[in-house]
Amino acid sequence: MVGVSAAALPPAVAVALTEAFENATVVNTYTSTEAAPAQTTMVFDPRRPTALGRPASAADLQIASSEGKPVPAGEVGEVWLRSPVRPREYYADPAATAAVFRGSWVRMGDLGRLDEEGISLPG
């Protein structure tokens, strides 16, 4: 297995990894320091090179407006992740905390959309 984590894996890099490590499975894990352990995980599929995946384990994913309201599948919005673990907060910075954390949801700062199968894609 070749694991790549944090940001979305560019399709050209994923293809290069599958060529360099022919017998390996390439797995992309998308998250942020603030959202961890919530994450999405996707085994690279050459038929879906831009897919970021589905939420892993107990995490939740939504594509939402800047106010945190979910948008319909196919529509571009902000990526938000949620896990059962209490989110972090920024030390001595309540304004930044309020901008990023909403209850148990974490605003990722990226744009994305969900396809018809509920797989997250870049915006």
TIKOL-87991 format. One record per residue (C-alpha): x, y, z. Coordinates in steps of 0.25 Angstrom, whole numbers, plus 5000, padded with zeros to 4 digits. Example, Ala and Ser with C-alpha at 12.3 -4.5 7.8 and 13.67 -1.06 7.14 Angstrom:
BEGIN
504949825031/505549965029/
***
This chain:
BEGIN
500050005000/500450144997/499750245006/499650395003/499050485013/498550625016/498250695003/497550634991/498450544982/498650604969/498250504958/499550514951/500350474964/499350364967/499650304953/501150324954/501050244968/500250134962/501350124950/502550134960/501950034970/501149934961/500749834972/500349944982/498950004985/498950154985/498150214996/497850364998/497350415011/496850555012/496750635025/497350755033/498050765046/496750835051/495850725046/496650595050/496350485053/495150515043/495550485029/495150435015/495850315009/495950264995/496650154988/497150214975/496250174963/496850214950/495350224945/495150334956/496450404957/495950524964/495150454975/495450494989/494650384995/493550355006/493650385020/494450285028/493950215041/493050305049/493350435042/492350515034/492550595022/491650705016/491750805005/491150935010/491051085009/491951175017/490851175028/490951025029/489650995022/489750865013/489650884998/489050784988/489950674981/490650734969/490650874975/492050934979/492150974993/493150975005/493650845010/493250815025/493650695033/493050645046/493550535056/493050495069/494350545075/494150685080/494850785070/496050865074/496051015076/497051115073/497851165086/497451305090/496751335076/495251325078/495051395064/495851285057/495151175065/493751225062/494151235047/494651095046/493851015056/492351005057/491950905068/492550775064/492750825049/494050865044/494150965032/495250905023/495551035015/495350955002/494350954991/493650824987/492450754982/491850614984/491550524972/490250444970/490950334979/491250424990/492750424987/493450554989/494150624978/494950754977/494150884974/
***
